[in-house]
Amino acid sequence: MNALEGLTNPSWLVLAVLFLGIIFFLAFIRQRESKRISQKFEKDSIIICSFGVNYYGLESEPGGPLRSSGVLVLLKDGLYYRARFANRELFIQGPAITYIGITDSHKKKSLHQTVIVIQFLNAEDKEEKAAFRIPYPSQWVEAIKVNLLNKKTQPRTSE
């Protein structure tokens, strides 16, 4: 097979167009999420924003852990989650947070991966728990502690 026959074979061309289509679709979705966040919040109130976050629901919701993908935003006054496709939003006020840590289970079920768990007081002043899988979870925990809980972290020393 010579080079011209390879160019006229449509099977690789279909795969290339399909691959590029997926890449452009993902870029479009990310742009749409960015635009939604920038319209909802002022630029100076956003501290960190992470896309592709998995949200496993609130502990008080019936059933097992759900899995919703979306964007998590650390703001000066709280945490905001918005699902990518579902009509699901969650806002946790900074002063309502009572605990933040890393675990591998939620709703008494193992998730087989590390997630950030946030305990907070809901509108009825009852303890509630939410779990998120975020890239670089330890950096998110530190950022939330410093910005929302006003806890200064100790510098790490190597001995």
N, C-alpha and C positions, 0 to 999 in steps of 0.2 A: 504494500500500500504506500503510495507516495503522499507528499504533503497536501496536494490538492484534493485527493480523495478524503483525507482526514477533515478538511474544511467543509466538505459537502456532506459529511455524515452528521445527521441532525441529532443523534442521541446525546452527544456531549454538549451540544448547544442548548438542548432542553434543560439539562442539568445545570448548566451555567446560568441560564436565565432564571431558573427556579431559585438557585442560591442567591443571586443578586436581588430577586424579589423579596426573599426573606430578610435580607440585610436592610433593604429600604423600608420594609414594613416595621422592623424593630426600631429603626431610626425615627420613623414617623411617630410611633407610639411614644418613644422617649421625648420627642419634641412636644407632643401634645401634653404629656404629663408636666414637663417643665413650664409650659405656658400656663397651665392650670394653676400651678403653685405660685408662679410669679404674679398672676392676677389676684390670687386670694390673699397673699401676704406681701407686706412691704419688704423691700430688699434688705433693709438694715435689721429686720427682725429675724431673719433666717440665719442660723448658725451652721448647721450641717443638713444636707439633704442626701438621701440614699435611695436609688431606684432598684427595683427587683427585690424588694423586701417581702418575705413571706410572713403573713400574720396568721396566727393559730387560734384566734378568737379569745373571748373572755371566759374565765372559769365558770361564771354563772350561767352561760348559755348552755342549753341542753345538748346532749350528744357528745361525741368525741371531738378532738381538735379539728377545726376546719382548716382549710388552707386557701388563703387568698393572697394574691400577689399584687403589689402596689408600691407606693412611695412613702417613706417615713421622713418627716422633717422635724428637726430639733429647732425650736423657736426660743426666743428669750423668755417666754412665759409658759412653755409647755411642749408637749409632743403631739404631732398631728400625723395620722395615717389616712391615706386615701387609696382604695382598691383601684386597680387598673381598669377592670371591666365591670365588676359588680358595683352596685350603688351602696358601698360600705365606707363609712368614715368613722374615725375615732379621734377625739381630742382629750388628752390627759393634761390637766393643769399641773404646772410645776410644783406648787405648794401641796398638792394632794398626794404626791408620790411619797410612799412610806418605805419602800425597799426597791432596790434594783440589783440584779445579779445575773449570773449565767447558770443555766441548768440544761438538762437533756430530756426533761419531761414536762408535760402540761396536761391538765385535767386527768391526772393520775395515769397517763399513758406515756410510754417512752417514745420520743420522737427520733431516736437514733442519730441525733446531731445536736450540736450546742445551739441554744437559743438564749436570747435575753428575756428575762421575766421581770415585769414591772408590777409591783403591788401599789395600789393607790386607793384613795377613798372616792367612791362614786358620788353622784348627786344626793343619794340618800344617806351619806356618811357610813356606808358599809364597805368593808374591805373587798377589793376586786383585784383580779390578776389578769394580765395580758401577756402573751408571748410573741416574740418576733425573731425570725432568723434574718440576721443582718450581716453583710460582709464586715469583717474586723470588729467583732462584738466587744472586745475589751476596750478599744478606743471609743466606742459609743458609750459604754458604761462610764468611762472616765469623763467624757464630755458632758454627759447628763449630770453626773455628780457635781462637776465644777460649775456648770451653767445653771442648773435648776435647783440643786440641793445645797449649793454654796459650800461644798466640802472640798477643801484643798487637798490634793493628793501629795503624798510624800515622794520625793525623788528617790529613784531606785539607786542603790549603791551596790557595787560588786565587791565582794570580799574574797 
